[in-house]
Amino acid sequence: MQFLGILVLILIVTTLVGHYSSRIGIPAVIGQLVVGIVLGPAILNWIQPNEFIHFFSEIGVIILMFIAGIESDLKLLKKYLKPSFLVAIIGVIVPMSMAYGIGIFYKMSNSESLFLSIIFAATSVSISVAVLKELNVLQGKAGATILGAAVVDDILAVIILSVMISLVGTGSNSNSLLITFGGQILFFIAIYFVVKFLAPIMAKLGQNLFVPVGPTLMAMILCFGMAYLADLLGLSSVVGAFFAGIAISQTEVRNEVDKSIEPIGFAIFIPVFFVSIGLNMKLTGLGSYIDFIAILTLTAVISKLFGAGLGAKLSHFTISESYMVGAGMVSRGEMALIIAQIGYQSKLISSSYYSAIITAIILTTLLAPFLLKHSAKLSSKNNVIFDPNDIDFEAENRFINANLYD
């Protein structure tokens, strides 16, 4: 039962650090990431990134993205679908180009440099979601664009990685690659039927069940089921969880499920997820790679900030809105860590660079919430967090009239 002691330690420390982080104006997510670094192999070595941490963190990020899907406005996501594609595409091309250049500069091989570029093309929107939610700007123009772009971003990164592993790595072939792509296309087609038919049926069934929190139980089955299917098809499990949340958001049990899931997620699983990212950092043997880590971290931040921000600007966003979108795409988090691990196992990068790359990923992830908070402050000063065009004035008028004549 040692894992219970580890869980208690994580929850106590993340609660205290999160509380005082918020009091001094730092996003609580930063505090939780730092807890992982301090308690993990990098400093105190009290907690190891073991199987228990892995399972809890997987559930944590799935629940976090499921909540993001529930609280997202489908109309906004559809409205900003084109900007999301532009943000994602430019936000992948620019980091890939710059990271590849760094690899060549440090005498890495062509395949290693290309793999390095794929790692830093990915975006971990889960970190941004937590900060946007904390700042109350998730449901807005920038929030919708970040969520949409991050999904496209993940898909692009997975496709590029799959192609590279099949061509350069070990253990893959073109037939399995075609099967994977076919399955992923069918998955996105199936999402329409899940939103339109399956989610409402499951929500109604949940309401008719003679068990406690029936609708929430059915929603979690849908969430974990879609996350599992996405992972099975080579996509990130968070993509499946996010679309499961979107599906539930279109049903009448949306508020009930949201209120039931949030306490579970933010009380137990989500803190473990953020701590797990910090646990991946190790300081041993990094002295000779300080310049490489510093340049790679700086490039990772600037390339996403500029690339994704440029995509938003070309979509006619204001400068402050573009800054927020760019800042929301900076975090690499678990997506980059997963890609790095897959590539390392496929012998796409040498062990000498692996630890330095992991360190750069974590440092980039630590910097991202600060940028996002700064962009939110700037946007609030310019009154652009919420676009007046995003407000449903007809619904507002109906609400006002209903209260006037009640």
Secondary structure, DSSP 8 states (H G I E B T S, - for coil): -HHHHHHHHHHHHHHHHHHHHHHTT--HHHHHHHHHHHHSTTTT--S---HHHHHHHHHHHHHHHHHHHHTS-HHHHHHTHHHHHHHHHHHHHHHHHHHHHHHHHTT--HHHHHHHHHHTT---HHHHHHHHHHTT-SSSHHHHHHHHHHHHHHHHHHHHHHHHHHHTSSS--HHHHHHHHHHHHHHHHHHHHIIIIIHHHHHHHHHH-SSTTHHHHHHHHHHHHHHHHHHHTTS-HHHHHHHHHHHHHTSTTHHHHHHHHHHHIIIIIHHHHHHHHHHT---TT-GGGHHHHHHHHHHHHHHHHHHHHHHHHHTT--HHHHHHHHHHTT--HHHHHHHHHHHHHTTSS-HHHHHHHHHHHHHHHHHHHHHHHHHHHHHHHTT-SS-GGGS-HHHHHHHHHHHH--
